Amino acid sequence: MIGSPVAQSLSPVIHNAIFESLNVDWLYVAFNVQPARVEDALSSMAALGIGGLSVTMPHKNAVSEIVTQRGEVDEVVRVTNSANTVVLRPDNSLWATNTDGEGCCNAIEQAMKSSIKSERVVVLGAGGTASAVAYSMVQRGASDVAVINRTPQRAQDLVNRVGGSARVVSSDETANTIFNTRIIINTTPVGFGVEQGSQVSPIDVSLINSSHVVLDAVYKPLITGLLLASQNAGATVVDGLSMLVHQAALQQQYWIGQMGDTALMRECALAHLART
């Protein structure tokens, strides 16, 4: 894994749990890589025997651009310009994808016990994760993917790339859009590192009701201000750890050809959090 910072990441815990359970000869470690050294990190994969990488903030865009130039990327990376997964192929060429969006969709569908198809969705944020999530929602047939961001131009850029049912929501449309949607996804860092039980939220929580399904990509704390308010309103809540393990399971499929056990990953992550 490359990113900066990475010390707080749960990814080594969940990936190594799966590698051990499957008895595969892989070890997952986190490297703190500064932005100026991202290209060096990718160039070192073959020499160091690194078969795959997870990519976290702030490197997803840079890795997308580098692998586009030097290797091959799939459609989601071409559309979103954001990569979170790199594979070193047998010929030492690089291939990149992004599992954030599909992991998010899988976590939500598991919680809803139904398909996203034809549902109305709100995506909060317009960064790399938001782009991947919006793209996957459109691909899965969501009838309306409304993007809300404090910088409208960034939201418009995202919508222009994703296309389909994606659209920008202006500030005066926000309340009505949230009220009339089914699924709300927070991809912003609002709430990250804030004490559990805090009321910090990226949106007015009075807009949330029992018909909503709310996912917060933040997993520290596990119950963010947004999720706490959603629980209190009777909504179905999906924490960021669920999204993390679902996107990680997809990464493992690309690296070792086997999907990881999301229940085992979650169990190991919760045990680790309880100890720290």
C-alpha positions as CSV (number, residue, x, y, z in Angstrom):
1,M,0.0,0.0,0.0
2,I,1.2,3.5,-0.8
3,G,-0.2,6.7,0.6
4,S,0.6,9.5,3.0
5,P,-0.2,9.1,5.8
6,V,-0.7,5.3,6.1
7,A,0.0,4.5,9.8
8,Q,-3.7,4.6,10.7
9,S,-4.8,2.3,7.9
10,L,-6.6,-1.0,8.6
11,S,-5.7,-2.4,5.2
12,P,-2.7,-4.4,6.4
13,V,-4.9,-6.1,9.0
14,I,-7.6,-7.1,6.7
15,H,-5.5,-8.2,3.7
16,N,-3.1,-10.2,5.8
17,A,-6.0,-12.0,7.5
18,I,-7.2,-13.2,4.1
19,F,-3.7,-14.2,2.8
20,E,-3.2,-16.2,6.0
21,S,-6.6,-17.9,5.8
22,L,-6.0,-18.8,2.1
23,N,-2.4,-20.0,2.8
24,V,-1.1,-17.9,0.0
25,D,2.5,-16.6,-0.1
26,W,1.7,-12.9,0.1
27,L,2.4,-10.2,2.7
28,Y,0.7,-6.8,2.8
29,V,2.7,-3.8,4.1
30,A,2.1,-0.1,4.1
31,F,4.6,2.4,2.7
32,N,4.5,6.1,3.5
33,V,5.3,7.5,0.1
34,Q,5.5,11.3,-0.5
35,P,3.9,12.7,-3.7
36,A,7.2,13.4,-5.3
37,R,8.2,9.7,-5.1
38,V,5.0,8.0,-6.5
39,E,6.6,7.3,-9.8
40,D,9.7,5.8,-8.1
41,A,7.4,3.6,-6.0
42,L,5.7,2.2,-9.1
43,S,9.0,1.7,-10.9
44,S,10.3,-0.3,-8.0
45,M,7.5,-2.9,-8.0
46,A,9.2,-5.4,-10.3
47,A,12.6,-5.1,-8.6
48,L,11.2,-5.6,-5.1
49,G,8.9,-8.4,-6.0
50,I,5.7,-6.3,-5.2
51,G,2.9,-8.0,-7.1
52,G,0.2,-5.5,-6.4
53,L,-0.5,-2.2,-4.7
54,S,-3.3,-0.5,-2.9
55,V,-3.3,3.2,-3.5
56,T,-4.7,5.6,-1.0
57,M,-4.8,9.4,-0.5
58,P,-3.3,11.5,-1.9
59,H,-1.9,9.4,-4.8
60,K,-5.0,8.0,-6.6
61,N,-4.9,10.6,-9.4
62,A,-1.1,10.5,-9.8
63,V,-1.1,6.7,-10.1
64,S,-3.9,6.9,-12.6
65,E,-1.9,9.2,-14.8
66,I,1.4,7.4,-14.5
67,V,-0.1,3.9,-15.3
68,T,-2.1,5.4,-18.2
69,Q,1.2,6.5,-19.7
70,R,3.3,3.5,-18.8
71,G,0.9,0.6,-18.7
72,E,-2.8,-0.1,-19.0
73,V,-5.9,1.1,-17.1
74,D,-9.5,-0.1,-17.2
75,E,-12.6,1.9,-18.0
76,V,-13.3,3.1,-14.5
77,V,-9.8,4.6,-14.2
78,R,-10.1,6.2,-17.7
79,V,-13.4,7.9,-16.6
80,T,-12.5,8.9,-13.1
81,N,-8.8,9.5,-13.3
82,S,-8.5,7.7,-10.0
83,A,-6.8,4.4,-9.3
84,N,-6.7,2.5,-6.0
85,T,-5.4,-0.9,-7.3
86,V,-2.3,-1.7,-9.3
87,V,-1.3,-5.2,-10.6
88,L,2.2,-6.1,-11.7
89,R,1.7,-8.5,-14.7
90,P,4.0,-11.4,-15.5
91,D,5.7,-9.3,-18.2
92,N,6.4,-6.6,-15.6
93,S,3.8,-4.2,-17.1
94,L,1.4,-2.4,-14.8
95,W,-2.4,-2.5,-14.9
96,A,-4.7,-0.3,-12.7
97,T,-8.3,-0.3,-11.7
98,N,-10.4,1.3,-8.9
99,T,-12.5,-0.9,-6.6
100,D,-13.9,1.9,-4.4
101,G,-17.1,2.3,-6.4
102,E,-17.9,-1.4,-6.7
103,G,-17.0,-2.0,-3.1
104,C,-19.4,0.8,-2.1
105,C,-22.2,-0.7,-4.2
106,N,-21.6,-4.2,-2.8
107,A,-21.7,-2.9,0.8
108,I,-25.0,-1.0,0.2
109,E,-26.7,-3.9,-1.7
110,Q,-25.7,-6.2,1.1
111,A,-27.3,-3.9,3.7
112,M,-30.4,-3.2,1.6
113,K,-30.7,-6.9,0.6
114,S,-31.8,-5.5,-2.8
115,S,-30.3,-4.0,-6.0
116,I,-29.3,-0.4,-6.6
117,K,-30.9,-0.5,-10.0
118,S,-33.5,2.2,-10.4
119,E,-32.7,3.8,-7.0
120,R,-32.1,7.5,-6.4
121,V,-28.6,8.2,-5.0
122,V,-26.9,11.3,-3.5
123,V,-23.1,11.4,-3.5
124,L,-21.5,13.9,-1.2
125,G,-18.1,15.0,-2.5
126,A,-16.3,15.2,-5.9
127,G,-12.9,13.7,-5.3
128,G,-11.5,10.4,-6.5
129,T,-13.7,8.2,-4.3
130,A,-16.8,10.2,-5.2
131,S,-16.0,9.7,-8.9
132,A,-15.6,6.0,-8.6
133,V,-18.8,5.7,-6.5
134,A,-20.8,7.8,-9.0
135,Y,-19.5,5.8,-11.9
136,S,-20.4,2.5,-10.4
137,M,-23.9,3.7,-9.4
138,V,-24.5,4.8,-13.0
139,Q,-23.2,1.5,-14.3
140,R,-25.5,-0.4,-11.9
141,G,-28.6,1.4,-13.2
142,A,-29.3,4.0,-10.5
143,S,-32.0,6.2,-11.9
144,D,-30.6,9.4,-10.5
145,V,-27.1,10.1,-9.2
146,A,-27.0,13.5,-7.6
147,V,-23.6,15.0,-6.8
148,I,-23.4,17.6,-4.0
149,N,-20.1,19.4,-3.5
150,R,-19.2,22.7,-2.0
151,T,-17.2,23.6,-5.2
152,P,-19.8,23.3,-8.0
153,Q,-17.3,23.2,-10.8
154,R,-15.6,20.1,-9.3
155,A,-19.0,18.4,-9.2
156,Q,-19.7,19.4,-12.8
157,D,-16.3,18.0,-13.9
158,L,-17.2,14.7,-12.2
159,V,-20.6,14.6,-13.8
160,N,-19.2,15.4,-17.2
161,R,-16.8,12.4,-16.9
162,V,-19.3,9.9,-15.5
163,G,-22.3,10.9,-17.6
164,G,-25.5,8.8,-17.6
165,S,-27.9,9.6,-14.7
166,A,-25.3,11.7,-12.9
167,R,-26.1,15.4,-12.3
168,V,-25.0,18.3,-10.2
169,V,-27.2,19.6,-7.4
170,S,-27.2,23.3,-6.6
171,S,-27.3,24.6,-3.1
172,D,-30.9,25.6,-3.3
173,E,-31.9,22.1,-4.5
174,T,-29.9,20.2,-1.8
175,A,-32.6,19.8,0.8
176,N,-35.3,18.6,-1.6
177,T,-32.9,16.2,-3.4
178,I,-31.8,14.6,-0.2
179,F,-35.3,14.3,1.1
180,N,-36.5,12.5,-2.1
181,T,-33.5,10.1,-2.5
182,R,-33.1,6.6,-1.2
183,I,-29.3,6.2,-0.8
184,I,-26.9,8.8,0.6
185,I,-23.1,8.3,0.4
186,N,-20.6,10.5,2.1
187,T,-17.2,10.4,0.4
188,T,-15.9,13.6,2.1
189,P,-13.5,13.5,5.0
190,V,-16.0,15.4,7.2
191,G,-16.2,13.4,10.5
192,F,-12.8,11.7,10.1
193,G,-10.9,11.5,13.4
194,V,-13.7,13.2,15.3
195,E,-14.7,11.6,18.6
196,Q,-17.4,8.9,18.2
197,G,-20.8,10.3,19.1
198,S,-20.0,13.8,17.7
199,Q,-22.7,15.6,15.8
200,V,-20.3,16.6,13.0
201,S,-21.9,15.9,9.6
202,P,-21.5,17.0,6.0
203,I,-25.2,17.6,5.6
204,D,-28.2,18.8,7.7
205,V,-29.1,15.6,9.5
206,S,-32.7,16.8,10.0
207,L,-33.2,15.8,6.3
208,I,-32.6,12.1,7.0
209,N,-35.5,9.8,7.6
210,S,-36.3,6.1,8.0
211,S,-36.5,5.5,4.3
212,H,-32.8,6.4,3.7
213,V,-29.8,4.1,3.4
214,V,-26.8,6.1,4.5
215,L,-23.1,5.1,3.9
216,D,-20.2,7.0,5.3
217,A,-16.8,6.1,3.7
218,V,-15.1,7.4,6.9
219,Y,-14.3,4.4,9.2
220,K,-12.5,6.3,12.0
221,P,-14.7,6.6,14.0
222,L,-16.8,3.7,13.0
223,I,-20.0,5.5,13.8
224,T,-19.6,9.1,12.5
225,G,-21.9,12.0,13.3
226,L,-23.7,11.4,10.0
227,L,-24.3,7.7,10.9
228,L,-25.3,8.4,14.4
229,A,-28.0,10.9,13.3
230,S,-29.1,8.4,10.6
231,Q,-29.5,5.6,13.2
232,N,-31.5,7.9,15.4
233,A,-33.7,8.7,12.4
234,G,-34.4,5.0,11.8
235,A,-32.4,4.9,8.5
236,T,-30.3,1.9,7.4
237,V,-26.7,2.7,8.0
238,V,-23.6,1.3,6.4
239,D,-20.2,2.1,8.0
240,G,-17.0,2.9,6.2
241,L,-15.5,-0.4,7.3
242,S,-18.1,-2.3,5.3
243,M,-17.1,-0.4,2.2
244,L,-13.4,-0.9,3.0
245,V,-13.6,-4.7,3.2
246,H,-15.8,-5.0,0.1
247,Q,-13.4,-3.0,-2.0
248,A,-10.5,-5.0,-0.5
249,A,-12.1,-8.3,-1.5
250,L,-12.2,-7.1,-5.1
251,Q,-8.6,-6.1,-4.9
252,Q,-7.6,-9.6,-3.8
253,Q,-9.5,-11.1,-6.7
254,Y,-7.3,-9.0,-9.0
255,W,-4.1,-9.9,-7.2
256,I,-4.4,-13.6,-6.3
257,G,-7.5,-14.6,-8.2
258,Q,-9.7,-15.2,-5.2
259,M,-12.3,-13.0,-3.5
260,G,-11.6,-12.3,0.1
261,D,-14.1,-13.2,2.9
262,T,-15.6,-9.9,3.9
263,A,-17.0,-11.2,7.2
264,L,-13.5,-12.4,8.2
265,M,-11.9,-9.1,7.3
266,R,-14.5,-7.2,9.2
267,E,-14.0,-9.4,12.3
268,C,-10.2,-8.9,12.2
269,A,-10.5,-5.2,11.8
270,L,-13.0,-4.8,14.7
271,A,-10.7,-6.9,16.9
272,H,-7.7,-4.7,15.9
273,L,-9.7,-1.5,16.7
274,A,-10.7,-2.9,20.0
275,R,-7.0,-3.3,20.9
276,T,-5.9,0.1,19.8
